[in-house]
Amino acid sequence: MSTVLNKRSARLTAGSGAFAAAIALGGSLLVATPAHAYPPPAPARPYGTVITPSGVNERQYPSTDSSVRGFLKYRSQVGLKCKVRAQNINGNQIWYLLRDRPNWVSAKYVDNTGFVKYCKDVQRSPLNDTEQSKAAMG
């Protein structure tokens, strides 16, 4: 009987030690990490990551003269549809069209992952392939 009591008291002592350690650490061992604490998965390629700590404005057109349509915070990730050469921003002429909305961001402030095609190669209209349009283009 005393052997059983000794085993039980040893288990209680070990358990209380872990409990005391958890309390000393601010209870972090007792609380599960919420699902939103993990970063969301990256968008499908190509995508861009905002690299400037101040974030970047989304523009209606690829120019700083264009109206601001949104804002992306530092380290935000966003899908990129295509790119164009437009207004030069500190030595960088590339602007990205966002995949899920018709807004533009300067490549100066966005690091791309994956190959981003030029918009002329992506945005083809069925009208471009008609016999009339081919004849008009020569």
Steps between C-alpha positions, in 0.01 A plus 500: 500500500778743579652429157176608332485818711862580419433464126190721524682769694789488251254553214331787683834660575611469136166637383511794738854579384382527139206712615730731696731531199205589277389770743856634523506529121183705499269208439618460141503122531135494601358703213473370144623731227207642299484407132532864389846529658656313208571691178250431222625290211661690216283566194554299183800608293577754384448706811662802656609585854508862615860577599477861616421551871264787420287279270392581147199671342289316245433729204227514235767525227879437504592854604527701822276759331221241506250476785570277798265200503638305797799437720721198568684477832861394546549127427152468347485243222282549194449317171647664190330472162751674274744789469558808283773760457365833614599784734856468630505475880857549628653307210226237464252529210303180570145508637295192589129453437343315792332171422180539701423868440579761231765685703869563438806505728854611427754217482741726690311413817393142420726196471355245258509121536451309176510624142274797422407535132458832324135602477509503120565124517228431757209725414400378160153564374309265269481800266878483453468164327225581250577514128397867489741598779783297344439674166491841667829434680666389178 
